[in-house]
Each structure stands twice: as structure tokens, then as C-alpha cells.
Amino acid sequence: MGLISPRLPDLDYDEWDRKPLMERIKPMAQDWAEGGFGTPDAVLFLYVLKLALYAVGAAAVAALTPGIGGLGDVGDWWTEPIFFQKVVIFTLLFEVLGLGCGFGPLTLRFLPPVGAPLHWLRPGTIRLPPWPDQVPLTAGTTRSMTDVALYLAVVLSALWLLFSPGQGPGVGTIEPLRFLPLFVFLGLIGLRDKTIFLAARTEVYGTLALMFFFSGADLIVGLKLIVVLIWWGAAFSKLNQHFPHVVAVMMSNSPVLRAKAIKRRFHRDFPDDLRPGKLSERLAHGGTVIEFGVPLVLLLSNGGWLTTVAAIVMIAFHLQILTSLPMGVPLEWNVFMIFAIGFLFVENADVAVSDMSHPVLVLALVLAAGAVVVTGNFYPKQFSFLPSMRYYAGNWATSLWCLTPEAIAKIDGSVVKVAQLPSAQLERLYDADMAKALSHKVYAFRSMHTHGRALFGLVPRACDEAPDTVSSRYAIHDGEFVAGISLGWNFGEGHLHNEQLLAALQERCGFESGEVRVVMLESQRFFDPRQEYRIVDGAVGEIERGVVKVADMLERQPWAGEIPTYDVVVTPASSTPAPRRQPG
């Protein structure tokens, strides 16, 4: 691995390039299994530097609070409740500025490495309202000066809180009414553009900030309950058969774990069988048990050795996630959770649930947030995976976009945005051959998850071609990255690159029938052994829907190709033939 050059498998790339798509994915998946993405050292350093700037930045801003003390005295005042308040708001601001999740090269964002503010401050870019037909004044998909002003208002509201003084005994806490502008503007911009609302990680930091309307024991216990809910929500969503695949892929990508022999053990029989091995399954099930059980110990213990042991276990839990460098890079969230463990459950271990003065109000807020988690897992089509807390569950809505050269040219020429598709960015950084190889490394990442088996298995149906010729006229792009350039942000939310985004692009680009074909796979509902899929044409609309069985995905290799489908409904308009690329 070089300083700026990614590590790729040792292949005859001329011969590799002549093979069918799934045969090209196979050596990349095998390489991922023992070496991950092959991230250059300079990129690793960039993310370490960003984490350091995040931590120092939060402390430096808090040090400006009147009466709290200087930055050099942080060891004396890190236990002040106002510091926790400001870390929450600082992290929300960090995220909504595009510096947290979805930042940089590990989300295939190179030139520029950040998109969010550059996109959201630019009128004419695409926005996606969540309920355009139900909420007045939110219809349309074009960003206006009103949207720019609302985004700026969110940023300024957060800054106002960060530079607010404390109120009350000692350093005090932030006056609760000062949080109202942030909530109002987050709500308004969320109704106009769900992307920004999700990018702020409102389900974490916004929910925590609701507790800032309380004081004393109500404040501390309410924060504890929300953090426990985050752990339990994530654990609840991992009660599926997908999660061991996530563990295998994530551990293979760990830059800390260098030994290839160990990484191979995360798979059943490397290199021929890349389904999760026993080690991955044990880590997945053990991690879920820890995430359910240890937070309960932290909540109910009141200090002493039991609290200390539980805190160490959960800190190690988050350090393991952090050092595995998960794609999407939710690194700051893990650092924040480690800080929350120290502040809430160690420093304030003696503040018990029974100490609350207004338990009904606090519990009502916690139960409402918990209801969203549960409902989102039973009805995933109606809920984002973020408030449903399916963060690492492997059970996400996903899509693959099959684009002809004509479609890509229309997107580049007709859509207001700040970046090209990742493949074009890679060509500017390296060359066309390297760009193609790295794109297939991304295919390998997707195909090693259960949903990837289904997506790539459905691509031949979407493109009306035999599996061995499926990429002869289409370039395949992960929906994550189409959303990333079109919306300014991407972080695993498949509902940001479904029919709504396709319709917005169609409105601008006027695709011909067959120029864009998208395979969309919905998350698995609890207790349903199937997942719904849709195949949509940019011009014609939906041309096929059906279901795939999770059991079929679990038994397949990443390079298996076509997958059985059930309950298929073909729309008559799908008889319109897709245009063929002209020879020469």
C-alpha cells in the first residue's frame, strides 16, 4: 500500500477487463476478504487528523464559555453539563457541514472531499421533500433561496448555542429556550429537504438535545436513557441474518488488523467460500448480546467496580468499530459515544433513574423515540434506516443504477451539482484503468453483503441482457454515489436514491427509455423472510417488481450472478425495448 496509491490485487488487468462483470468482481471480493478496500496511508492519516480536529475543536469552542476555564484546564471542566451540551451541538454542526458521516475518499468523495455545504448553499441543486403532496409549500425538487436561508439558519442557530453562556449555579447550563430556533429551523428544512435533516443526524443529536429542556437529575437520566436507547435500537435491528456479513466485511477492512491469516478466518473457506465464517458469526451474536446487556448494567449500577467494567466493555466495543474504519465513516459518532460513557455513566453514575423529578415527561420522550425504532423495523419502506437505528445491521434499502454513456452525459450536463460521478473523479486522480479497478472494489464491497447478492443478481433483468454481457452498454453505479453527487450527501440511506431521486433527474435530463435502469431493493421487514425489489426505467417508470428470499442470498457467493425471484409483476410498458449502443 502506498502513501496515495490504493492497494489492488495482483492481476493481469488486460485479461481481467475482458471478463464478464461477475467474474471481474470475484478477484476483487477475494482480495477484500484478506485486505479490505486497500486504503492508501494518506487517506488513513486524513481521517485520523479529522478526528483529532473534531475532538480539539469541540473542547476549544466549549473553553470559550464564560467561567468554564481555559482549554489547558479541560481535565478540570470536562464533567460540566454545559460541556456535554456543547459537544452534542458541535457534533450536530460538524455533521450538517458534511464533515462527519459521508466525508471524503472512503465514501468515494474526492474532488471535492465534502459536498454538503457546497451543495446546500447553491440554488438550483436538487432537494427531496419527504411529503411534497401532503405538506403545503414543500412541493418541487429545486433548491431555492428559501432553502439556502433555512440551511444557513440551522448552522447559525447551532453556532449561537455553541457561544452561549451558562445559566444557573456554577458554570450552569444553556438556557433551554435558546434551543428552540435550532429545532424550528431543523424541522422547517427537514420538510423542504429530508437530506439535510438526516445529515444532521437528528435521530441522535437532535433527540439528545430535547433533553436539554430539563435540568438536574431529569437532564442526566434523560440523556442516559437516550444513549441506552441508541444501543438497544442498534442491537434490536441486528436480530437478523444479515449482520454476520457486515462483521466479515468490516473486519476484513480493518487497517489495525494486518494479518491476512486472521482476516481469512472471518470467511467460511477463503478464497472459494466468502460467506461469513464461525468467527464472524460469534462476533456478530456476541456483539449484539453486549449491546443489549451491558448498557442495562451501566444504567442500573451506581458506580463501583461493576460500572467500571461495563464502561470498559462499551468503550472497547466502540473502539473496535472505530478502528475497523467502516465504509461511510461514522467515526465521530463512535468518539462521541465513548465520551458519553465517561460523562453520563461513570462521572454521573450516582444519578439514578429514581432521582427524576418529572419521570412521566422524560419517559414519554424516550418511549416516543423507541416507538420509531420498533415501527421502522416492522415497516422499513416508510422509515429511514437512521431513526430506525439499523446502522450496522446490514439490512438497508439499496440500489444499483445502470447508466448508458448518454445518461451520464445528460447528468453531467443538465444537473446542477458540485461533483461528477466517482468514476470520473477517480479518472482525474489516477487513470481510466485504475478508476475501473477501484469501482469494482466498490462492487465487491456491495456484493459481499446479502443485499449485494440480490442487487447484482437482478441487474441482468434490469438491463435485458445475458449475465455475461450485462455491462457492455451500461456502467453500473451504486445508488449511494448517485445520491452523493445529486443531493450533496450520502450515508447508506437507500430512500435517498429511489424513485423520487430518479424522477428529479428525469425532470432535468429527459432520459430516453432504456438509458437508465435502476434496481431498488427494500429492507427486510421483521419476521418476513423476503425482501421486495423494484426495477425502474428513468423514462418509462416501474417495469418490474417482485421479491427475493433472504435464504437465497445467504447461500450465494458474492460473484454468483442471477438470483431466483418470486411473485414477479411485469408492467406492460416494459415491452419497450432498451436502446442498444451503436457499434463503433
N, C-alpha and C positions, 0 to 999 in steps of 0.2 A: 504494500500500500504506500503510495507516495504522498507528498505533502498536499498536492492539489489534484492529483490524478486518482480516480477511483480504482479499486482492485476489481478485476474481471477474471473469469475463468480462462485457463489456457486452452484456446480452441483454434481450429482453422476457420477463421471468420468468413472467408470466401465460401467455403463449403457449408458452414452453418447458415449463411444468409440464403442459400438456395433451398433450404428445407422448409416444409410446411410449418405453420405457426406453432402448433403444439410441440413439434419436435425441436423447435428453437427455444421454447420455454423450458423444456426438460433439463438441459445442462445448466440453465440459469437457476432453476429451482434446486437442483442438486448442489450447486455452488452456494446458494443462500443457506442451505441446511448446515453447512460447515463453516460459513464465513459471513453470513448476513449480507447487507447491501454493499459492503466494501467501501464504507465511507472514508473519504480522504482525511488525513490527520488535521488539515487546516479547518475542515468543517467541524470536526470534534472540538477543536480549540475555540471556534466561533461560538458554539453552544455553551461551552464552559464559561467563556467570557460573558456571554449574555446572562447566564445565571448569576454570576458574580455582580454584574451591574444591577440586576434586579434586586438582589439582597442588599447591596450597599445603598442603592437608590431609595429603597423603602425606609431604611434606617436614617439616611440623610434627610429625607423630607420630614420624617417624624421628629428629628432633632431640632427642627425649626419651631416646634410647638412651644409657646411661651411657658417657661417654668420647668420644662422636662429635663434639661441638661444638654450638654454637647454630644456630638457623635462619638467622641472618645469615651464617653461615660455610658454607652449603650448597655453595658453589663449591669448598670445600676437601675436603668429605667425600662428595660425590655418587658418587664412584668406589668407595666402600667396599662390599664384597659384601653386608654386612648391610642396607645401604640398598636394594639391589636386592631382597633377600628381603622386606623390609617393604613395598616398593611392590607386589610381587606379592600379598601377603596383604591389603594395603589395598584393592587393586583388586577382589579377590575379595569382600571385605566390602562395598565400595561397590556391587557388582553384586547381591549377595544381599539387600541392603537396598532394592533396587528403584530405586537412584539412577543406574544406568548404562543399559544397553540397555532399551528398553521404557518409558523415563520420559517423562512429560509430553505436551504437546499434539501433537507430531509422531507420536505413537502413538495419537492420539485419546483421551488420558487427561487430562481436565481437572479434574474435581471428584470426588475429589482427583487431583493430578497423579502420585501414586505409589500403588501398590496393594499391592505385595508384603508388607511387614511388617504392614500393617493387615489383610491377609487371612490371612497365615500365623500370626499371633498370636491368631486368633479361632477358637475351637472351633465346629464346625458347618459351616464352609466346605468346599468341595469339594477333595478331593485325588485324585490319579491315580497309583496304584501301577503300576510298569512290568510286574510279573509277579505279579499277585494270586493266580493259580491255582497257581503254582509255588513261591513263597516263603512259608513259614509266617508268620503274624502280620501279613500285609500286606493281606489282603482288605478290601474295603469302600471307600467313596468319601467318608466323612465324617471331617473332621479332629477328632481327639481331643486331650485334654490331653497325651498322649504325643507327638503330632506337634508341638504347640506347644513342649514341652520340648526336643525334638530340634532344632527350628529355633533356639531360644534357645541351645542348646549349641553349634551351629555358629557363631553370632555371638560368643559368649563365648570360644570356642576361638581365633577369629581375633583378637579383642581381646587375649587373653593373649599371642599371638605378637607382636603389634604393640608391646607394652610389655615384651617380653623383652629381657634384656641380651645382649651378645655373649659368646662364649666362644672363647678362643684368642689368638694373637698380635695386638697392636694392639687395635682395636675388636672384632675377632673376628666370628664368625657365630653364628646362633641354634643352640642345642643341638638336634641332629636329632630326638631323642626328643620334643621339645616339639610337633612337627608331628603326632604320632600321634593326639591327640584330634580334631584337625580332620578328618583323613582318616576316622577311625572314625565320627564324627557325620555327616559328609557322606555316607558310604556308607549309614548307617542311615536317614537322612532320605530319601536317594535311593530306597531300597527301599520306603519308605512313600509318597513323593510325588516323582515324577520331575520335576515342575515346578521345585521348589526346587533340585534337583541341576543342572538345565540353567541356571537363572537365575544360579547362582554362576559360570557359565562355566567349569565344572570342566575341560572339554576343553582350555582354555588355561592357566588359573592353577593348577588342580589338577595338571596334568601338569608344569608348570614346578616346582611345589613338590615333586614327587617327587625332583627333582634336588638338593634341599636336604639329602638324606641323604648326599650326597657332599661332598667338600672339595677344596680346591686346584684343580689343573687339571681333575680329573674334574667338579667343580662347574661351572666356567666352560664347558668344552667341552660338557658335557651340556646346559646352558642354550642354548648356541649351536645345537646340533643340534635342539632342540625348536622354537626360533624359526624355523630354516630349514624344519623340517617343516611349521610353520603356513603359511609362504609357499608351499611346494611343494604342500601339501594343497589350499590355496585355488586355486592355479594348475591343478592336476590336475582339479579339479571344474569348471573353466571351459572345459574341452575339449568344448564343446557348441555348439549353435546358438542357445541362449537368451541368452548373455551380452551380445551387442551390444544387445539390447533393454534390458538393465539399464543399460548405459552411456548410452544415449539418454535414458532416463527420469531417471537420476541427474544427468546433466549439465544437463538442462533445469531441474532443481530447484535448481541451484547459486545461492545468493544472492550469491556473489562474481562470477560471470559474469553481468553485467547486460544485455549487448547481445542483443536479441531476434534480430537478423540472424544472429548466431553460433549461438544455440540452435536456430534453424530448420535449420541445416546438419546437425545431429545426426540429422535425419529425411530420408527419401528424397526427398520432394517436398511440403513443407509448403504448405498445410494438408490436402491431399487424400490424401496417402500418408504415413502416420506410421510406416511400417516403418523400421528403423534405416538411416541413410544411410552412405555410404562413410566419413565421418569417425568415426562410432560404431564401425564395423567395424574400422577401423585402430586406434583407441584400444583396443578390446577385445583384438584379437590382439597388439598391441604390449605392452599391459599384462601379458598372460599370459606373453609371452616374457621380459619384465623380471622377473616374479615367479619364473620358473624359473631364469633365468641369473644375475642379479645377486646373489642370496643365496649362490650357489655361489662367486662371486668373494669375497664377504665372508668366507665360511668358510675358504677356502684361502689367501687373501692374508694376509700377516703384517705389515700396516702399510704406510706409504708412500703415494704418490700414488694407487695403484690402489685401496687400501682407502678412501681419502678420496672418490674419485669414486664408487665403489659405494655408500658410505654416503649421499652427497648424493642419488644417484638414488633410493634406497629411502625416504629422508626425504621427498623430493618426491612419491613415489608415495603415501605415507600422507597427506601434506598435501592432495593432490588429492582423496582420498576424504573426508577430514575436512571440507574446505571445500565439498564438494558437498552436505553435510547429508543423508546417506542416511536414508530412512524407516526407523524402528526405532532410529535414532540410536546406533550403536555408536561413539560419539565417544571415550570414554575408552580403548577398545581401541587406537585409532589413536595416541593420545598415548603410551600405554604402549609400543607397538611402536617409536615414534621414540626414546623413552628407552632401550629395549633395544638399538637400533642403536648409540647412543652408548656405552653401558656395555660391552656384550659385544664388539662388532666394531671399535670404534675404541679405547676405553681399554684393552681386553684383546686387541688384535689379535695380540700376540705369543704368546698362549696357543694352541698348535696342537693339532690332533686327535691328533698323535703323542705329545703330552705326557701323555696319560691313563695313570693307574696301574691302573685297573680297566676297561679298554675293553669287556670282554665284558658286564659288568653294565649299563654305561651304554648301549651299543648295543642290548642286549636291550630296555630300556625304550623307546628311541626306535623300534625296529622294531615293537614291540607297538602303539604309538600310530599308527605309519604303516599297520599292517595294518588298523586300524579305519577309517582314511580310505579305503583302497582297497576294502575289503569293503563299506563303507557306500555307495559309489558304484555298486557292482555289485548290491547288494541294498538299495535305499533304503527299501523297505517295512519292513525290520527295524531300521533305524538312524535315529537323529535326524540332521537335517542339520547339527547343531552339531559333534559328534565326527567326522562325515563331512567337515566343513570346506567345505560348499557355501555359504559366507557370501554372496558376491555373485554366485553362479553363475547365478541366475535359474531354477534347476532345483530347485524346492521343492515339497513337498506343501502343497496349499492347499485351501480350501473356501469355498463361499458358502452361507449359511444363509437360507432363505426362511421368514419367520415371519409368521403371521397376528396381528392385534391380540390375539386370545385367547391365543396362545402368549406374546406379550410380557408380557401381564398376569400370566400364570402364573409366568413367570421373575421378574418384579419382586416378586410376592407370596410365592413359595414357595422361592426360593433365597437362602441366607444369603450376602451379598456386601457390598462396601463402595461400589459404584458402579452406576449404571444403564448401559444401552447408550449408546454415544457419541452417538447421535442425540438421546436425551433430555438428555444433558449439554449438547449444543450448544444445544438449545432454551432451557435455563436461562441460558446465556451470551448468546445472541442472540435469535432468534425462530424459529418453525417454518419460515419461508421460507428463512432463512439456513442453518438446520440441514440442510434438504433439499439446498440447493445445495452445501454443503460435503460432504455424504455422497456426492453424485455426483462431486465432485472425487476422493474416495477410490476410487469405482468406476473413474474414468478412470485413476488410478494402476495399479490392478489390471489393467484391460483392456489397458493398453499393454505389459504383459509377455505372453509367449507363453501362459503358463498361464491368464491372464485371458481370452484369446480362447476357450479351451476352456470355462472355467467359465461365462461368460455365454452361450456357445453352447449349454450344456447346461441352463441354467435353465428354458427353456420345457418341456423334457421332464420336469424335476422337478416343475414346477407344473401340468402337464397343461393348459397354456393356449397360445394362439397367441402368437407373439412380441410382437405389438403390444398385448397385454392382460396381459402377464406380471406386472406389478407392481400390478394393480388390486386384489388382495386380499392380496398378500404384501409385506412390507417385506424388502428384501434387505440382509443384514448380512454383512460379511466375517468369516470364521471367526476371524481374528486377534482381533477385538474381542469376539466372544462368549467366546472363551477368556480374554481380558483381564479381563472383569468376573467370570467364573465361577471362574477359577483365581488371579487376582491378578497375573498376568504374561503377557506375550506378546512374542515376538520371532521371528516367522517360522517357528515350529515347527508345521507342519501336523498332526503327530501328537498335538498337544495339543487339537485340535478335530475329532477323528474320531469313530468310533462309541463310543469309551469315554466321552468327554465327553457325547455325546448320551444314552447310557444313564444316566449320572449325573443329567442334567437330567430325563430321563423318569421316573426313580425319584422325583424330588421334585415334578414338575409334573403328571404324568399326562396328557400331551398326547393329544388325540383324533387319529384318523387324518386326515392332511392338514394339521394345524395347523403342523407343522414338516417341511420338506423340505430336505435338505442334499445339495449336490453336492460330492463329495470327489474330488480329483484327486491321484494319487500322483506322486512324482518320476519322471523318466525314468531307466531303467537304462542304464548304459554299453552302447553298441552295439545298443540296442533303439530302433528309430525310432518307437515308440509310447509312450503313457502310459495307464495304467489309470485308469478312473474308476468311481465308485460313486454311486448315488442312494439315499439312505436316508430313510425316514419315521420320525419320532420314535416313533410308536406301533407301526407295522407291522414296521419293520426295513428291511433292504435290499430295494428294489423293482426295481433295475436295475443291471447292471454291464456294462462293455464297455471299449473302447479308443478313443482318438483318436490321429490321426497328427500328429507334430510338423510334418511338411511342410505340413499343412493350416493349422496355427496360424501358421507363418511367412509364409504368403501372404495372411493376412487382416488387415483393418484392425481397430482396437480396437472399432469400433462395428458389426462385421459381423453379429453375431447368431448364428443357429443354425450348428452345425458338423457335418460328417459323422461318424458313429460306426460302429464295426466290432465284430464278434464280440459283439453285444449279447445279453445273457441277461436276460430279464424274469422276475421272481419272480411266481408266480401270485397271491400276496397283493396285488400291485399293482393288481389289478382293483377293489379297494376304492376308491370314489370319494373324492376330497378334498372336504371340506365347503366349500360356497360361502358367501361373505359375503352376508348378507341385505340386500336393497336398503333404502336409507334409513338 
